[in-house]
């Protein structure tokens, strides 16, 4: 392949290169995992999730991290690892970004064709178009992560020393800002078919009912979506919204919506 041909191919796969660079250099994933997620997203587009990578890269950093986590669950299923979820393993954020219902069960049932498609795309495309980006960065990432882990541990120890029963809510907010699991403050919202709610309407509802500043981020599919994912600014807001319930129903502008906690798959 000549230099001109390679440059043209890299330009054609510019969005795949952007995704890889983000995974490897910003999120600190190793080269192989980064390639697999890029290839998996490409396969999703061939499976009917139009513009998946484009939509994904428009997400906020917090939402993107959740999407990468869901992608790794899917890749585990593609590799044949069983999942344990009686409901089929709904993929909440991936369904919103992909514009269709997706589940771990779907990927487990289609693991053969998915694995083949991912492997071919890595071999025939990514190994070429990412050749200038796949430098030996893993050692540097591990060194940086080691330093950050030490800092995080020291901060955590200091925070634990200052905790008291009287300021539990403030402590939860502080932990959220210092990297506590976002899944604890992520909600999945479903709409009645034919009655979607806009991002602005959702934000106004939660902020008005549960306090200004309640909502940190919302993702709703651009089309007539049946789903939305909402990240609230602290775990205390999530607890306040759900009030100990697994599922709650609200009415927004005359339309029924259901809200539940985002759940991690095992």
C-alpha positions in Angstrom: 0.0 0.0 0.0 1.5 3.4 -1.0 1.6 6.4 1.3 -1.2 8.1 -0.7 -3.4 5.1 -0.4 -2.8 4.8 3.3 -3.5 8.5 3.8 -6.8 8.2 1.9 -7.8 5.2 4.0 -7.0 7.0 7.2 -9.1 9.9 6.1 -12.0 7.6 5.3 -11.8 6.1 8.8 -11.1 9.4 10.6 -13.9 8.7 13.1 -12.4 5.3 14.0 -9.0 6.9 14.5 -10.6 9.6 16.8 -12.3 6.9 18.8 -9.1 4.8 19.2 -7.1 7.8 20.2 -9.7 8.7 22.8 -9.7 5.2 24.3 -6.0 4.7 24.3 -4.7 8.2 25.2 -7.5 9.7 27.3 -9.3 6.8 28.9 -6.1 4.8 29.3 -7.3 1.6 27.7 -4.6 -0.7 26.3 -4.1 -0.9 22.5 -5.9 -4.2 22.0 -9.0 -3.3 24.0 -9.2 0.1 22.2 -9.1 -1.6 18.8 -11.7 -4.2 19.8 -14.2 -1.5 21.0 -13.6 0.6 17.8 -14.2 -2.6 15.7 -17.2 -3.5 17.8 -18.8 -0.1 17.2 -18.2 -0.5 13.5 -19.9 -3.9 13.6 -22.9 -2.3 15.4 -23.3 0.0 12.5 -23.4 -2.9 10.0 -26.0 -4.5 12.3 -28.4 -1.5 11.9 -27.2 1.0 14.5 -26.7 3.9 12.1 -24.0 6.5 12.9 -23.2 4.7 16.2 -19.6 5.9 16.5 -20.6 9.5 15.4 -23.3 9.6 18.1 -21.0 8.1 20.7 -18.3 10.6 20.2 -20.8 13.4 20.8 -21.4 12.2 24.4 -20.0 13.9 27.5 -16.9 12.2 29.1 -19.1 10.7 31.8 -21.6 9.2 29.4 -18.8 8.0 27.2 -17.2 6.1 30.1 -20.5 4.4 30.7 -20.8 3.5 27.0 -17.3 2.0 27.0 -18.2 -0.1 30.1 -21.3 -1.4 28.3 -19.2 -2.2 25.2 -16.8 -4.3 27.3 -19.8 -6.3 28.7 -20.8 -6.9 25.1 -17.3 -8.0 24.1 -17.3 -10.4 27.0 -20.5 -12.0 25.6 -19.0 -12.1 22.0 -16.0 -13.9 23.5 -18.4 -16.5 24.9 -18.5 -15.5 28.6 -21.9 -16.1 30.1 -23.9 -13.3 31.6 -26.3 -13.5 34.6 -29.4 -11.4 34.1 -32.9 -12.8 34.1 -34.1 -9.8 32.1 -31.8 -10.5 29.1 -29.2 -7.9 30.1 -30.7 -4.7 28.7 -28.0 -2.2 27.5 -29.5 1.1 28.5 -27.1 3.7 27.1 -26.2 1.7 24.1 -29.9 1.4 23.2 -30.2 5.2 23.3 -27.0 5.8 21.2 -27.9 3.0 18.7 -31.5 4.0 18.3 -32.7 0.5 18.9 -33.2 -1.9 21.8 -29.9 -3.8 22.5 -29.1 -6.4 25.1 -26.4 -8.8 26.2 -28.6 -11.6 25.2 -28.6 -10.4 21.6 -24.8 -10.3 21.5 -24.4 -13.7 23.2 -26.8 -15.2 20.6 -24.9 -13.6 17.7 -21.4 -14.0 19.2 -20.1 -16.0 16.2 -20.9 -13.5 13.5 -20.0 -10.6 15.7 -16.6 -12.0 16.6 -15.8 -12.8 13.0 -16.8 -9.3 11.9 -14.7 -7.6 14.6 -11.7 -9.8 13.9 -11.8 -9.1 10.1 -12.2 -5.3 10.6 -9.2 -5.3 13.0 -7.0 -7.3 10.6 -8.0 -5.7 7.3 -8.6 -2.1 8.4 -7.6 -1.0 11.9 -4.1 -2.6 11.9 -3.4 -0.4 8.8 -5.2 2.9 9.6 -4.0 3.0 13.2 -0.4 2.1 12.5 0.8 5.6 13.3 -1.2 5.7 16.6 -0.4 2.2 18.1 2.9 3.2 19.6 4.0 1.4 22.8 1.9 3.6 25.1 0.8 0.9 27.6 3.9 1.3 29.8 3.3 5.1 30.1 -0.4 4.6 30.8 0.4 2.1 33.6 2.9 4.5 35.1 0.4 7.4 35.0 -2.4 5.2 36.3 -0.2 4.1 39.2 0.5 7.7 40.1 -3.1 8.7 39.9 -4.1 5.6 42.0 -1.7 6.7 44.7 -3.1 10.2 44.7 -6.7 8.9 44.8 -5.9 6.5 47.7 -4.4 9.4 49.7 -7.4 11.6 49.0 -9.8 8.8 49.9 -7.9 8.2 53.2 -8.1 11.9 54.0 -11.8 12.1 53.2 -12.5 9.0 55.3 -10.8 10.7 58.3 -13.1 13.7 58.0 -16.4 11.8 57.7 -19.2 12.2 60.2 -22.8 11.1 60.4 -24.1 14.7 60.2 -22.6 15.5 56.8 -23.3 12.2 54.9 -24.9 14.0 52.0 -22.0 16.4 51.5 -19.6 13.4 51.7 -21.5 11.6 48.9 -21.3 14.7 46.7 -17.6 14.9 47.4 -17.1 11.2 46.5 -18.9 11.7 43.2 -16.6 14.6 42.3 -13.6 12.4 43.1 -14.6 9.5 40.8 -17.2 7.5 42.7 -19.0 5.1 40.4 -21.3 7.0 38.1 -23.7 4.1 37.8 -24.9 5.0 41.3 -26.2 8.3 40.1 -27.4 7.2 36.6 -31.0 6.7 35.8 -32.7 5.0 32.8 -35.9 6.6 31.6 -38.4 5.0 29.2 -41.2 6.7 27.3 -44.6 5.4 26.0 -44.4 4.6 22.3 -45.3 7.6 20.3 -45.0 10.0 23.2 -41.3 10.9 23.5 -40.0 13.5 25.9 -37.3 16.0 24.9 -34.0 16.5 26.7 -35.0 20.0 27.8 -38.3 18.8 29.2 -36.6 16.0 31.2 -34.1 18.5 32.6 -36.7 21.0 33.6 -38.9 18.4 35.3 -36.1 16.9 37.4 -34.6 20.3 38.3 -37.9 21.8 39.2 -39.1 18.8 41.2 -36.0 17.7 43.0 -33.8 20.8 43.1 -32.0 23.1 40.7 -28.7 21.5 39.7 -30.1 18.0 40.1 -29.3 17.0 36.5 -25.7 16.8 35.3 -26.2 15.2 31.9 -29.0 13.7 29.7 -28.8 11.6 26.5 -31.8 11.2 24.3 -31.7 9.7 20.8 -32.2 12.3 18.0 -35.1 10.2 16.6 -38.4 9.3 18.2 -36.6 7.6 21.0 -38.2 5.4 23.6 -35.3 5.8 26.0 -33.1 8.4 27.8 -30.2 8.1 30.2 -29.9 10.7 33.0 -26.9 11.3 35.2 -27.7 13.3 38.3 -25.1 15.4 40.1 -24.9 13.2 43.3 -26.1 9.9 44.7 -28.3 11.7 47.1 -30.4 13.1 44.2 -30.7 9.5 42.8 -32.0 8.3 46.1 -34.4 11.2 46.5 -35.8 10.6 43.0 -36.4 6.8 43.4 -37.3 7.0 47.1 -36.4 3.4 47.7 -38.4 2.1 44.8 -37.0 -0.1 42.0 -39.3 1.6 39.4 -41.3 4.8 39.5 -43.7 6.4 37.0 -44.0 10.2 36.5 -46.1 12.4 34.3 -44.3 15.0 32.2 -46.4 17.3 30.1 -49.2 14.8 30.1 -46.9 11.9 29.1 -46.1 8.9 31.3 -42.4 8.1 31.8 -40.8 5.4 33.9 -37.6 5.8 35.8 -35.3 3.2 37.3 -31.7 2.9 38.4 -29.0 2.1 35.9 -27.7 -1.4 36.8 -24.3 -3.0 36.3 -24.2 -6.3 34.6 -22.2 -9.3 36.0 
